[in-house]
Structures are given as structure tokens and as C-alpha cells.
Amino acid sequence: MNELYLYGTVGRDFWGEESFGASDVSEFLDGAEGDITIYLNSGGGLVHEGVTIYNLLRAHTGHKRVIIQGVAASIASVIALAGDDIVMGDGAMMMVHDPAQWFIEGRGTEDEHRRVADGLGKAARNMAKLYARRTGLSEDAARDIMRAETWMDGDEALEKGFVTELAQDPDTDAESVAFDYSLYSNAPASMKAAARRFKSKISQPALVAMIAGMPAQQRSQTMAKKPTAKKGVMRAGDDTIKAGDDDDTIVSATGDDTLEGADDDTGAGGDDDAMTGADGDDTVDDGASDDDDDDSPATAASLIGMTASFGLPAAVAQHMIAKGMTATQAAAHLAKEVQGENPMSTSTRRGPARTAIIRDERETMRAGLTGALVAQMGRDRDVNGPARQFMNMSLVEMAAHAIGHTGPTRTAGERIAVFEAAAHSTSDFPSIFENALHKRLLASYEAQQPTYHLISERLDFRDFREVPLIRAGDFPELQKIGENGEIKHGTFSESKETAILSSYGRQITISRQMMINDDLGAIDRVLSNYGQRVAQFEDKTFYAFALAANMASGTAMFHADHGNLATSAGAISVATVDKGMQAMAVQKGLDGDELGIIPSIILTGAKQTLAAKQLIAEVTPAKSSDVNPFAGDFTHVQTPRITTNAWYLLTAPGTAGGSNWVHGFLEGAEGPRLRTDEPFGRQGMAVSVEHDFGVGAQDSRYGYKNAGS
């Protein structure tokens, strides 16, 4: 299971708290296959970023379960709608409202304001459509809720259709993420109080402009400026300025800010580093001082390499790249991460600063190599995700990559050495290759359409024990309840019929020539042929059993005693088919009532195909006596397993009533399995194909046989 944590503000991080963006989510989805659990805790942010994230998540093919841990407010509530399941943790809140923008580009003329208003109206209508689509509300009703800035707890959100379920699991709960909730008129008092403690130097108009997606230079004239010295953190209002080491000094700051010295630091004067506040508009960021010789930002590649050397996740590197840190600053930042001292450290809080993929690099490599092998064997060039980076590699290059081999692979001897090392080391290559072969075998197998699927009911098996079969129609008839309210007891007869699962297997070989030649096409042809062979084996096994099946009594399924065998053989005609239909219509259930069975399939071999097609063909007759009464009433199924003139009338599986036969697979293994017995021996790779397949005779009443002539 892939897990994605979306904590903090939607969009860019401007004032030091957690944030995430569409690029983070896109990168995560490139490497994610299958189902995703999304943990959401956000007070809102940039509208266009949130809508992009919503569309990215909706486009993912796996099942998406969104868990709102603390809050999903503003555009974060739209992100939540991307889930197939939307779960609200205990105490969580959701808020929907109209988008807002305090500042506009230009001088602020009437036309400029009108353009902004039109844009906000369009954004609001689009959001209302998404809310309405999910909840079943009308778009007008959704707009009313948005205009009112509606805050909902779990019960209210569930009642209105914004979430699908509530959860009491402690793992789904979390405090609301840090955000300036004073932006919102109707926010709960407790959240506004927390916002006052959190509130940064950026003014409320600037924050709202930021949420509206305004360019940074136009958001506010009171945006914080970075001073030349960077020790500690300064915040506006009732927040504090914390000094750093003994030699650091902070020179006064205006407003309500206070100074908290550390060690021998004082509020004025000092030895080395100094920080000057200007009307409360200056801020000091975390990191090393600017006394470094090289104050230019480090390259992204070097920051990623440094992060990897510390064994930290990629999200840490992304944070440093976004901050434009120098190499010296990055080293200090990484040291704090490792020690758990950094306030943004993944070790001091639940979830990463931006997004987290709960999957290590080895797993990503395995998924990528497997996907690339499957795509190359299937000649698929439109590949996304982790497989894309391996698509230009040959088979031997993939094996070399899996074991970390960096030497040449030009000669046959060098390639053999790589395969032998990959097969006999502790590398993942044998399981990667086996998994890819298995997927291609399944793809070939599933592409087949054996005809027995059309006449047999599927019934999968939990284990290899016999499964008793209950005959349809053998249930007691309902009876009228008397005045005393007594309901009479009835019984049904459980037949003695059973179905049983059997195991089959065979070994095949992927030759060493194929592997040394990097001939993935030849390997795929072997697997494709065997996938077809497995499907043909099922078809052959089913018909060999079904056409000669005996019931539990020992009597053949099609027998005069069962009233389902023609007394005299005859060719397919209106008259003979009519006799078969009459015989099926009078079949009786437990209480002696006629079941009124109506067949819809004619099953034949090649010898009776023409007659069957003529019977069911829809033609325009020249006179009434030429009318075909069965035109369009039957589906013809032909199988090469019937080599005689015999033909059958059958009911279709899954329709009202029942079917004569059942077939099935072991639950969780509904297809052939492949495993490598000898990863790379003298003759190549030995591969075993195993398959569990079961059949059974269920009921004789839903079919009719004529020996034909």
C-alpha cells in the first residue's frame, strides 16, 4: 500500500510551515502503482495548485482512500473529494467557502477589479460543481454553503455527503496543522487562538493574496525581508525572537516582540553576529550564518547527494533546494535533521514536510525494472512511472543494475558472468525477472476466450476440499402466514453434487541463448504460447468432464431418467428444438412445481454449426410458413471438443435459474503461476508453470441433449 502525506499549506512555503504542491504529488504518483492512502491535514492554500492536485489524484487508476486527520479547509476540501473513500478522523474539521483575492495587478481600476471578480466567480462555480458532484447537492445549494463559509465536524460532513465515513481509529487523528485560521471569518475560536500563537510576520492581506496565487512581489509591501545575519527566528505580534549561541547578539525589534536570550546573549550590543529589526518587518531564517565564503545556492544535484549520504528522504533535499541553501547551510541543516533538532525534521513529527512515499529505493528499483521488462516484452513504449528510466536498458544491463555491476557487458562471456552473478547473489534480479515473466504469462492467458466460460458458472474455491453444490429451485415455496402469525417451517434438499479443485503443472525453459542474446521478444513468444496453452488446457479439461459427467447418484447427467435426453436422435430443426424446449419447461423443483426453464444457448461441434446458425438466423420470409420462430432466441456456441453430431440446449450462466456445470480457481490465484526453479543454469532458466482449476456437475435440469443425426 502506498501512503501519501499532504500536510500544511497547498502551494509554496513562504513563511516556514509545512507545505506541498502539485509537483510533489505528481512525482509521488509517477512511482506509485495500485491503491493509495492519502493523509490530509491542511488549512488551504493556492486554488490552482489544489485543483491540479485533485485532478492528478482523480486520474490515478488505483483505489484512493483520503483520511482527513486534522482539518481540510478551503481548497484542501476540494483535494479531499479526489478520494474514492473519504474518512474524517475523530475531531477533524472540514470547511468550504468562496475563493478570495485581496490584491489585483495594475492600479486597481474598475475594469481590473471586474476581471478579478469574474475570475473569482468562475473559480467558485467550478468548485461548486465538484462539491455538487460528490455530495449530490445542487450547484446552487453548494454555492450557498460556500458563501456562508461552512465549517463541518465529522457528523455534519457525513450528513451533507462531503465524506463517506467516520473513523475512531487513533491513527486517523491529528491536531490541525499550523495555519493562520484568523483569515477565516467563521473558524472555531480554538483554531483562531492557535493561529494567533502561530501567526507569522506576513500580514493578513498578504496571506490572502498568497492564497489567491498573486505574484510574490505584488502580494504585500510588508513582506518580510531577509537580514544579512541569520541567527534565530523573529516573528511578528506577540511572538518572540530567540537568540542563538553565546557570540550572537540581537539589536532591538519594534512592536510587541520580545527577546529571549540564550546563554550570555543580550538584547543590545554584541561581539560578532548582529541582527537589526525594522518595524517588525524583518525575519531571520534558520540555517548557517552568512559568514560563509561561498554564499551562492548549492546545485540541486549536490543537495540531493548530500541528503542521500545522510540517509535522509528526498523531501529534505527538496526543502533545501526551495530555500536556496548554500552547501554550508545545507550541511548544518542536515546535521540538525539527523539529530532531530530541526523544527522541520521528519524525525520530530508525524509525516514529512511535503510528501512522503512509504517505499524505499530498493522497492522502487524493483518496481521499475519489473515494469520495464513487462513493457519491453509486450512491445509497449508508452511507459510512465519508475519503469521509464529503465526502458532503454537491455536485459543484461538490467541484471547488472540490479546487482550494482559496473563493468562491461559486451562479450558473451561478460554477459554470462552478469547473469550468473545476478542469479546466485543476494540480488533481487531473480524475483524481478520471475515477476515480469509471470505478468506476461497472465496477460497472454487472460487474452484467451475459451468457450466453456459461456456455458458454465464460475465458483472459486477457498481450499482444496470438496465443495457441496446446492441445486437452484430446491427451496421450499412461500406459504401464507395465518392469523396467529405462525410461519410454517420448510426444508430444502441439499444435493450430493460436489466440485473439487485440482492442481496441475509443467516445467518450461527460457534458454540461455535467449538471455545472452537479450531476445526478450523470443522469451515473450514462449510465454504467450504457454498462456494460450493453459487456457486451452482449461477448455479441454472442462469439456472432457462436462460432456461425460455423472451425477452423484451415478447416473449420467444427460439421461432419460432426468428427462433431458432426446428419445430419438435428430438433426437440428424447428421441431427437434421445440421438443427440447418442452422437456426443459416441465422440469420440476422440490415441491413438484414446474420450473419453466427456457434455454438460450445451442452448443454444437463443427458438424452441426451450419444447422445451428440457420436455425437462429434472422431472415425476412417470403410467406408466413417460412417464418423462423427461433430467430434471435439463441446464442450459438461451437467447440472443437464435440466431434460427433450431438447438440445441446443450455441456459446461460448467471441468468435466472441455474446452470449444469461450475468451474473455478483457488481464491487469490485465479490464473497460472510461474516460478523459476533454476535461475541461470547451463541450459538457461528453468521455469515451472502451475495452475489450480476445478470443475463440477451441478444440476441436470438446465440442459438438454440430442445425439443428432
C-alpha positions in Angstrom: 0.0 0.0 0.0 1.4 3.5 -1.0 0.9 6.2 1.5 0.9 10.0 0.7 1.0 12.6 3.5 -0.3 16.0 2.5 0.4 18.3 5.5 0.4 22.1 5.6 -0.4 24.8 3.1 -1.4 24.0 -0.5 1.3 25.6 -2.7 4.6 27.3 -1.9 6.1 27.6 1.5 6.5 31.3 2.2 6.6 31.6 6.0 8.3 28.4 7.3 5.4 26.0 7.9 4.8 22.7 6.1 3.6 22.9 2.5 3.1 20.7 -0.5 2.5 21.3 -4.2 1.2 19.7 -7.4 4.8 18.8 -8.4 5.3 16.8 -5.2 2.1 14.9 -5.8 2.9 14.3 -9.5 6.4 12.9 -8.5 4.8 10.6 -6.0 2.2 9.3 -8.5 4.9 8.6 -11.1 6.3 5.9 -8.7 3.0 4.7 -7.2 1.1 1.7 -8.5 -2.1 0.4 -7.1 -4.1 1.7 -4.1 -3.1 4.8 -2.2 -4.0 6.0 1.3 -3.8 9.9 1.5 -3.4 11.5 4.9 -4.7 15.1 4.6 -4.2 17.9 7.1 -4.3 21.4 5.5 -5.8 24.8 6.2 -5.9 25.7 2.5 -3.7 27.5 0.0 -3.4 28.2 -3.7 -6.6 27.4 -5.6 -4.9 26.4 -8.9 -2.4 24.1 -7.0 -5.3 22.4 -5.2 -7.3 21.9 -8.3 -4.3 20.4 -10.1 -3.7 18.0 -7.2 -7.3 17.0 -7.2 -7.1 16.2 -10.9 -3.8 14.3 -10.5 -5.3 12.1 -7.8 -8.5 11.5 -9.7 -6.6 10.4 -12.7 -4.7 7.7 -10.7 -6.2 4.3 -11.5 -5.8 2.7 -8.1 -8.3 3.0 -5.2 -7.8 6.2 -3.3 -8.6 6.5 0.4 -8.4 10.0 1.8 -8.2 10.3 5.6 -8.7 13.9 7.0 -6.6 13.8 10.1 -7.0 17.4 11.4 -8.5 19.8 9.0 -9.4 20.1 5.3 -10.2 23.7 4.8 -10.7 25.9 1.7 -9.1 24.3 -1.4 -7.9 21.3 0.8 -11.6 20.3 1.0 -11.5 20.0 -2.9 -8.4 17.8 -2.7 -10.3 15.5 -0.3 -13.0 15.0 -2.9 -10.5 13.0 -5.0 -10.8 10.0 -2.7 -13.0 7.0 -3.5 -13.3 6.8 0.3 -13.2 10.0 2.3 -12.7 9.4 6.1 -12.9 12.0 8.8 -10.8 11.4 11.9 -12.2 12.0 15.3 -12.3 15.7 16.0 -11.4 16.7 12.4 -12.9 19.6 10.6 -13.8 20.5 7.0 -14.5 23.9 5.7 -15.8 25.1 2.3 -16.0 28.7 1.2 -15.7 31.1 -1.7 -12.3 31.8 -3.1 -10.9 35.3 -2.3 -8.3 37.7 -3.6 -7.5 41.0 -1.8 -5.0 42.4 -4.3 -5.1 42.8 -8.1 -2.4 43.5 -10.7 -2.2 47.0 -12.0 -3.5 50.3 -10.5 -6.9 48.8 -9.4 -9.1 50.3 -12.0 -12.8 49.4 -12.4 -12.0 47.1 -15.3 -9.2 45.4 -13.4 -11.4 44.8 -10.4 -14.1 43.4 -12.7 -11.7 41.0 -14.3 -10.6 39.7 -10.9 -14.3 39.4 -9.8 -15.2 37.4 -13.0 -12.2 35.1 -12.4 -13.2 34.5 -8.8 -16.8 33.8 -9.9 -15.6 31.2 -12.4 -13.4 29.6 -9.8 -16.3 29.5 -7.3 -18.6 27.9 -9.9 -16.1 25.2 -10.7 -15.6 24.4 -7.1 -19.3 24.2 -6.6 -19.6 21.7 -9.4 -17.0 19.5 -7.7 -18.8 19.7 -4.4 -22.2 19.0 -6.0 -20.9 16.1 -8.0 -19.6 14.4 -4.8 -22.4 15.2 -2.4 -25.5 15.1 -4.6 -26.4 18.7 -3.7 -27.4 21.0 -6.4 -24.8 23.5 -7.6 -26.9 26.4 -6.1 -27.0 24.6 -2.8 -23.3 24.1 -2.9 -22.8 27.8 -3.6 -24.9 28.8 -0.6 -22.8 26.6 1.6 -19.6 28.2 0.2 -20.9 31.7 0.6 -21.6 31.1 4.2 -18.1 29.7 4.9 -19.4 26.5 6.4 -17.3 24.6 9.0 -18.3 21.0 9.5 -17.4 18.4 12.0 -17.5 14.7 11.0 -21.2 14.1 11.6 -22.1 17.2 9.6 -19.8 16.4 6.8 -21.1 12.9 6.6 -24.7 14.1 6.6 -24.1 16.5 3.8 -22.2 13.9 1.7 -18.8 15.5 1.8 -17.2 12.4 3.4 -18.1 8.8 3.2 -17.3 7.5 6.7 -16.1 8.5 10.2 -13.2 6.8 11.9 -12.4 6.3 15.6 -9.0 4.8 14.9 -6.4 6.9 16.7 -4.1 6.6 13.7 -6.6 8.8 11.7 -6.5 11.6 14.2 -4.1 14.6 14.4 -4.1 18.2 15.5 -5.0 20.8 12.9 -1.9 21.8 11.0 -0.3 25.2 11.7 -2.1 27.8 9.6 -3.4 31.4 10.1 -7.0 30.5 10.6 -7.8 34.1 11.5 -8.2 34.5 7.8 -11.5 32.7 8.0 -14.5 34.5 9.5 -16.2 31.5 11.0 -13.3 29.4 12.1 -13.7 27.9 15.6 -12.4 30.0 18.4 -9.8 27.4 19.4 -8.3 27.4 15.9 -8.2 31.2 15.8 -6.4 31.2 19.2 -3.9 28.7 17.9 -3.4 30.9 14.8 -2.6 33.9 17.0 0.2 31.9 18.5 1.4 30.8 15.1 0.9 34.0 13.1 3.9 35.0 11.2 5.2 38.5 10.2 3.2 38.3 7.0 0.1 40.5 7.2 -3.4 39.1 6.7 -3.8 40.8 3.3 -0.5 39.3 2.2 -1.6 35.8 3.3 -4.9 36.1 1.4 -3.0 37.4 -1.7 -0.8 34.4 -1.4 -3.7 32.0 -1.3 -5.1 33.7 -4.3 -1.9 33.0 -6.2 -0.7 36.6 -6.7 2.9 37.1 -7.8 5.2 37.3 -4.8 6.4 40.9 -5.5 2.8 42.2 -5.6 1.4 40.4 -2.5 2.3 43.0 0.1 4.7 45.8 0.8 5.1 44.4 4.4 6.5 41.0 3.2 9.5 40.0 5.4 12.9 40.9 4.2 15.9 38.7 5.0 18.6 40.5 7.0 22.3 40.0 6.4 22.8 37.9 9.6 20.6 34.8 10.2 20.6 33.6 13.8 17.4 32.5 15.4 13.8 33.3 14.3 11.9 36.5 14.6 8.1 36.6 14.4 5.6 39.5 14.5 3.0 40.4 17.0 3.3 38.6 20.4 5.8 36.1 19.1 9.4 36.0 20.2 12.9 36.4 19.0 15.2 33.6 20.1 18.9 34.2 20.2 21.4 31.6 19.1 24.9 30.9 20.5 27.0 32.8 23.0 28.5 35.2 20.5 25.2 36.1 18.8 23.6 39.5 19.6 20.2 40.8 18.7 19.7 44.6 18.3 16.2 45.7 19.2 13.0 45.0 17.3 9.9 47.2 17.4 6.3 46.4 18.2 5.2 43.8 20.7 8.0 41.4 20.0 10.1 40.3 23.0 13.6 39.0 23.2 14.5 35.7 24.8 18.3 35.5 25.4 20.2 32.2 25.4 23.3 31.8 27.5 25.2 35.2 27.7 23.3 36.9 24.8 21.8 40.3 25.4 19.2 42.4 23.7 21.7 45.0 22.6 25.4 45.2 21.6 27.5 42.1 20.9 30.6 40.7 19.6 30.2 39.0 16.3 26.8 38.5 14.6 24.1 41.1 14.8 20.5 41.3 13.7 18.6 44.6 13.3 14.8 44.7 13.2 13.0 47.2 11.2 9.4 47.9 12.3 8.8 44.3 12.9 9.1 43.5 9.1 12.4 41.6 9.2 12.7 38.0 9.8 15.6 35.6 10.4 15.6 32.2 8.7 17.1 29.0 10.0 20.4 27.8 8.7 24.1 28.7 9.0 25.3 32.3 9.2 26.1 34.3 6.1 29.8 34.5 7.0 30.4 31.7 4.6 33.0 32.2 1.8 30.5 31.0 -0.8 27.0 32.4 -0.4 25.7 31.1 -3.7 23.0 28.4 -3.6 24.3 24.9 -4.0 23.2 22.9 -7.0 20.2 20.6 -6.8 22.4 17.6 -7.6 24.8 18.3 -4.8 22.0 18.8 -2.3 20.4 15.6 -3.3 23.7 13.8 -3.0 24.3 15.3 0.5 20.9 14.3 1.6 21.3 10.7 0.4 24.7 10.4 2.2 23.0 11.3 5.5 20.4 8.6 4.7 17.5 11.1 4.8 14.4 11.2 2.5 14.3 13.2 -0.8 11.8 15.6 0.8 14.6 17.1 2.9 16.6 17.8 -0.3 13.5 19.4 -1.9 13.1 21.7 1.2 16.8 22.8 0.9 16.5 23.4 -2.8 13.4 25.5 -2.3 15.2 27.5 0.3 18.2 28.1 -1.9 20.7 27.0 0.7 24.4 27.1 0.3 26.5 24.0 0.8 27.5 25.2 4.3 23.9 25.9 5.3 22.8 22.5 3.9 25.4 20.7 6.0 24.2 22.5 9.1 20.6 21.8 8.2 21.3 18.1 7.6 23.1 17.7 10.9 20.1 19.1 12.7 17.9 16.7 10.7 20.0 13.7 11.8 20.0 14.9 15.5 16.2 15.6 15.4 16.7 19.2 16.3 15.4 20.8 13.1 11.8 22.0 13.6 11.1 20.8 10.1 12.7 17.4 10.7 10.8 14.3 9.7 12.0 12.7 13.0 10.2 15.2 15.3 6.7 15.0 13.9 4.4 12.7 12.1 4.7 12.8 8.3 7.2 14.6 6.1 7.4 18.3 5.3 5.9 17.9 1.9 5.0 14.4 0.7 6.2 11.0 1.8 6.4 7.8 -0.2 6.4 4.9 2.2 8.5 2.8 -0.1 12.3 2.5 -0.1 14.6 2.9 -3.1 15.1 -0.8 -3.4 11.4 -1.3 -3.8 11.2 1.5 -6.4 14.0 -0.1 -8.3 12.3 -3.5 -8.3 9.0 -2.0 -9.5 10.8 0.0 -12.2 12.8 -3.0 -13.6 9.8 -5.3 -13.5 7.7 -2.7 -15.3 10.3 -2.1 -17.9 10.8 -5.9 -18.6 7.0 -6.3 -19.0 6.7 -3.3 -21.3 9.7 -4.4 -23.5 8.3 -8.0 -23.8 4.9 -6.6 -24.7 6.4 -4.0 -27.1 4.8 -1.2 -25.1 6.7 2.1 -25.5 4.2 4.4 -23.7 5.5 3.9 -20.2 5.3 6.1 -17.1 6.5 5.8 -13.5 9.7 4.2 -12.3 9.8 1.9 -15.3 10.5 4.7 -17.6 14.2 5.2 -16.6 14.9 1.5 -17.4 13.2 1.3 -20.8 16.5 1.9 -22.8 18.3 -0.9 -20.9 18.8 -4.4 -22.3 18.1 -7.5 -20.2 21.7 -7.9 -19.3 22.0 -4.2 -18.4 19.0 -4.6 -16.1 20.6 -7.6 -14.4 23.8 -5.6 -14.0 21.9 -2.7 -12.5 20.2 -4.9 -10.0 23.5 -6.3 -8.6 25.4 -3.0 -8.9 27.7 -4.3 -11.6 29.6 -1.5 -13.4 31.9 -3.5 -15.7 31.5 -4.1 -19.4 28.8 -6.4 -20.9 29.9 -6.5 -24.5 31.0 -10.2 -24.9 29.0 -13.3 -24.4 31.3 -14.3 -21.5 30.8 -10.9 -19.8 27.0 -11.3 -20.2 27.1 -14.8 -18.8 29.1 -13.7 -15.8 26.5 -10.9 -15.1 23.6 -13.4 -15.3 25.3 -15.9 -13.1 26.2 -13.3 -10.5 22.6 -11.9 -10.6 21.2 -15.4 -10.2 23.4 -16.6 -7.4 24.0 -13.5 -5.4 21.6 -11.9 -2.9 20.3 -9.5 -5.6 16.7 -9.0 -6.4 17.1 -9.9 -10.1 15.7 -13.5 -10.0 12.5 -12.3 -8.3 12.3 -9.2 -10.6 12.6 -11.4 -13.7 10.2 -14.0 -12.4 7.6 -11.4 -11.6 7.9 -9.9 -15.1 7.6 -13.4 -16.7 4.6 -14.1 -14.5 2.8 -10.8 -15.6 3.4 -11.6 -19.3 2.2 -15.1 -18.9 -1.0 -13.8 -17.2 -1.5 -11.2 -19.9 -1.4 -13.9 -22.6 -3.6 -16.2 -20.6 -6.2 -13.6 -19.9 -6.4 -12.6 -23.5 -7.8 -16.0 -24.4 -11.6 -16.7 -24.6 -12.2 -20.4 -24.1 -15.9 -21.2 -24.8 -16.5 -23.1 -21.6 -16.9 -19.7 -19.9 -20.1 -19.2 -21.9 -21.9 -22.3 -20.5 -20.5 -22.8 -17.0 -21.0 -20.9 -13.8 -17.8 -19.7 -12.0 -17.4 -20.8 -8.4 -13.9 -20.2 -6.9 -12.5 -22.4 -4.1 -11.1 -21.4 -0.7 -9.1 -24.5 -0.5 -8.7 -28.0 -2.0 -11.6 -29.6 -0.1 -14.7 -30.7 -2.0 -17.4 -28.0 -2.2 -21.0 -29.2 -1.9 -23.4 -27.7 -4.5 -26.9 -26.6 -3.8 -29.4 -27.1 -6.7 -31.3 -24.0 -7.8 -35.1 -24.4 -7.4 -34.8 -26.8 -4.5 -36.1 -24.4 -1.9 -39.5 -24.6 -0.2 -42.3 -22.4 -1.6 -43.5 -19.4 0.4 -46.8 -20.0 2.2 -49.4 -17.6 3.6 -49.0 -16.6 7.2 -52.1 -17.3 9.3 -53.9 -15.0 11.6 -51.9 -16.3 14.5 -48.7 -15.2 12.8 -47.2 -18.6 12.6 -44.7 -19.1 9.8 -44.5 -22.8 8.8 -41.2 -24.5 8.7 -39.8 -25.6 5.3 -36.8 -27.6 4.2 -34.7 -27.8 1.1 -32.8 -30.8 -0.2 -29.1 -30.4 -0.4 -27.9 -32.5 -3.3 -24.9 -34.7 -3.1 -23.2 -33.0 -6.0 -19.7 -31.6 -5.4 -16.9 -29.7 -7.1 -13.3 -30.2 -6.4 -10.1 -28.2 -7.2 -7.1 -29.9 -8.7 -3.5 -28.8 -9.2 -1.6 -29.0 -12.5 1.9 -28.1 -13.5 4.7 -28.3 -16.1 8.2 -27.1 -16.5 9.5 -25.0 -19.4 12.9 -23.5 -20.2 14.0 -19.9 -21.1 17.1 -20.9 -23.0 20.5 -19.3 -22.2 20.7 -18.3 -25.9 17.6 -16.1 -25.4 19.0 -14.4 -22.4 22.6 -13.9 -23.7 21.1 -12.5 -27.0 18.9 -10.2 -25.0 16.0 -11.7 -27.0 13.0 -10.5 -24.9 10.8 -11.0 -28.0 11.6 -14.7 -28.1 11.0 -15.0 -24.3 7.6 -13.3 -24.7 6.7 -15.7 -27.5 7.4 -18.6 -25.2 5.2 -17.1 -22.5 2.5 -16.1 -24.9 2.3 -19.6 -26.4 2.2 -21.1 -22.9 -0.5 -18.6 -21.7 -2.6 -19.8 -24.7 -1.8 -23.4 -23.9 -3.0 -23.0 -20.3 -6.4 -21.6 -21.5 -6.7 -24.4 -24.0 -5.9 -26.9 -21.2 -8.8 -25.5 -19.1 -11.2 -25.8 -22.1 -10.1 -29.3 -22.8 -10.3 -30.4 -19.2 -13.7 -28.8 -18.7 -15.4 -30.4 -21.8 -13.8 -33.8 -21.1 -15.5 -33.8 -17.7 -18.7 -32.0 -18.6 -19.8 -34.0 -21.7 -19.4 -37.3 -19.8 -20.3 -36.2 -16.3 -22.2 -38.4 -13.9 -24.3 -37.0 -11.1 -23.7 -38.1 -7.5 -26.3 -40.9 -8.0 -24.0 -42.5 -10.6 -26.4 -41.7 -13.5 -25.1 -39.7 -16.4 -26.1 -36.0 -16.4 -28.0 -36.4 -19.7 -30.2 -39.4 -19.2 -33.8 -40.5 -19.8 -34.2 -40.7 -16.0 -33.5 -36.9 -15.8 -35.9 -36.1 -18.6 -33.2 -34.2 -20.5 -32.2 -36.7 -23.3 -34.0 -36.9 -26.6 -35.6 -40.3 -27.1 -34.5 -40.4 -30.7 -31.6 -38.7 -32.3 -32.4 -36.0 -34.8 -30.9 -33.1 -36.7 -31.3 -29.5 -35.5 -34.7 -28.3 -36.7 -37.6 -26.3 -35.5 -39.4 -29.5 -34.5 -36.5 -31.1 -32.6 -35.5 -27.9 -30.8 -39.2 -27.4 -29.8 -39.2 -30.9 -28.2 -36.1 -30.0 -26.2 -37.6 -26.7 -25.0 -40.8 -28.5 -23.9 -38.7 -31.1 -22.0 -36.9 -28.3 -20.2 -40.0 -26.3 -19.4 -41.6 -29.2 -17.4 -38.5 -29.9 -15.2 -39.7 -29.8 -11.6 -38.4 -28.4 -8.3 -38.6 -29.8 -4.8 -42.3 -29.1 -4.4 -43.2 -30.6 -7.7 -43.7 -27.2 -9.4 -42.5 -26.8 -12.9 -39.5 -24.5 -13.1 -40.3 -23.1 -16.5 -36.7 -23.3 -17.7 -36.1 -21.5 -21.0 -32.8 -22.3 -22.8 -30.8 -19.6 -24.6 -27.7 -21.4 -25.9 -27.3 -24.1 -28.6 -24.0 -25.9 -28.1 -22.6 -27.9 -31.0 -19.4 -29.1 -32.6 -18.3 -28.2 -36.1 -20.6 -30.8 -37.8 -23.8 -29.1 -36.6 -22.6 -25.4 -36.8 -24.3 -24.7 -40.1 -27.7 -26.1 -39.0 -27.5 -24.2 -35.7 -26.7 -20.9 -37.4 -29.6 -21.4 -39.9 -32.0 -22.0 -37.0 -31.2 -18.8 -35.2 -30.7 -16.6 -38.2 -33.0 -13.6 -38.6 -34.3 -13.5 -42.2 -37.3 -11.9 -43.9 -39.6 -14.8 -45.0 -41.4 -14.7 -48.3 -44.5 -16.3 -46.7 -45.8 -17.0 -43.2 -44.9 -20.7 -43.4 -41.2 -19.7 -43.8 -41.1 -17.7 -40.6 -38.3 -18.9 -38.3 -39.8 -18.9 -34.8 -36.4 -19.2 -33.1 -34.7 -16.3 -34.9 -32.7 -14.3 -32.4 -33.7 -16.5 -29.4 -30.4 -18.4 -29.1 -26.7 -17.9 -28.9 -24.7 -20.4 -30.8 -21.5 -21.8 -29.0 -19.2 -24.0 -31.0 -16.4 -26.1 -29.5 -14.0 -28.5 -31.2 -14.3 -30.7 -28.1 -17.6 -32.1 -29.6 -16.6 -34.3 -32.6 -20.0 -36.0 -33.1 -23.4 -34.8 -34.3 -24.6 -34.2 -30.8 -26.1 -30.9 -29.9 -27.3 -29.3 -26.6 -29.8 -26.8 -25.4 -28.5 -24.9 -22.3 -29.3 -22.0 -20.0 -26.7 -19.2 -19.8 -24.8 -19.0 -16.5 -25.7 -16.0 -14.4 -29.3 -15.9 -15.6 -32.4 -16.7 -13.6 -32.3 -20.4 -12.6 -29.1 -22.3 -12.7 -26.5 -24.0 -15.0 -25.4 -27.5 -15.5 -21.8 -27.1 -14.6 -19.5 -25.0 -12.4 -15.8 -24.2 -12.7 -13.4 -22.2 -10.6 -9.9 -21.4 -9.3 -8.2 -21.0 -6.0 -9.2 -17.7 -4.4 -6.3 -15.2 -4.8 -4.7 -17.3 -7.6 -7.2 -17.0 -10.4 -4.7 -17.9 -13.1 -1.5 -19.7 -13.8 1.5 -19.1 -11.5 5.1 -19.0 -12.6 8.3 -19.6 -10.6 11.9 -20.0 -11.5 13.4 -23.3 -10.3 16.9 -22.7 -11.6 17.6 -19.0 -12.2 20.6 -19.5 -14.6 21.9 -22.9 -15.2 23.9 -24.4 -18.0 20.7 -24.6 -20.2 19.3 -21.3 -19.1 16.4 -20.7 -16.7 14.1 -23.5 -15.7 10.6 -22.2 -15.1 7.6 -24.0 -13.6 4.1 -23.1 -14.5 1.5 -24.2 -12.0 -2.3 -23.9 -12.2 -5.3 -24.8 -9.9 -8.5 -25.5 -11.8 -11.7 -27.2 -10.7 -14.9 -28.4 -12.3 -18.2 -29.9 -11.1 -21.6 -31.2 -12.2 -24.2 -29.0 -10.5 -27.7 -29.7 -11.9 -29.0 -31.9 -14.8 -32.2 -29.9 -15.2 -30.8 -26.9 -17.0 -29.7 -28.7 -20.2 -31.0 -31.0 -22.9 -29.1 -33.3 -25.2 -29.9 -34.7 -28.6 -27.4 -37.2 -30.1 -28.0 -35.6 -33.6 -28.0 -37.2 -37.0 
